[in-house]
């Protein structure tokens, strides 16, 4: 896999949470043959204490040492890194979102691997929106495997990029196919105009199928089969998650 030569792995110092992230990072970076892997943890900035910092400076130094020891214990035996790669452990200070974004830019990273948020997704959602590279979000207790890849598509250039990333993963995993999923809602406002709902939904479905055909003319799956799925759903994110689960996806 030509992608993902320079990866950043976010470590939270939560043994259960980090175990899945580190295991997945080991799996992906070895599969990709990554050249550089940065294992990063973000500590609160001592400068946030202002004038109180000198009084608590030793406490912060102790916290840094303890954090590095905990990272070593979490990583030890779980992450050896790809052969001939450079693996670094980094302790940063500040806000996790800001510091991971800064690191990904400074290091010219092409992949960030982080755990799913405990707060319902706020930080990881912002990271996925703002990062200059691909972001892989690992749920707790996720098993590192890639046997079925599902790609939600809205027929945009970003969707084509997502397909290209998915193809790279599928090729590296030795798969022969990927699944492309488009979810469309049926606008309810038109029903007030007296339109037949079933006929209207059918027309929207046919329009989506037509756009899919066009999308595939400029999307290169490099010889992999692309199984297409066009699904109606009022709540598009929820429908994507439900359909991906029904398809047995382990990479979305």
ABEGO torsion letter per residue (X at the ends): XABGABBBBBBAGBAAAAAAAAAAAAAAAAAAGBABBBBBBBBBBAAAAEAAAAAAAAAAAAAAAAAAAAAAAAABGABAEBBGBBBBBBBBBEBAAAAAAAAAAAAGBABBBBBBBAAGGAAAAAAAAABABBBBBBBBGBBBBBABBBBBBAGBAAAAAAAAAAAAAAAAAGBABBBBBBBBBBBAAAAAAGBBAAAAAAAAAAAAAAAAAAAAAABBAGGBBBBBBBBBBABAAAAAAAAAAAAGBABX
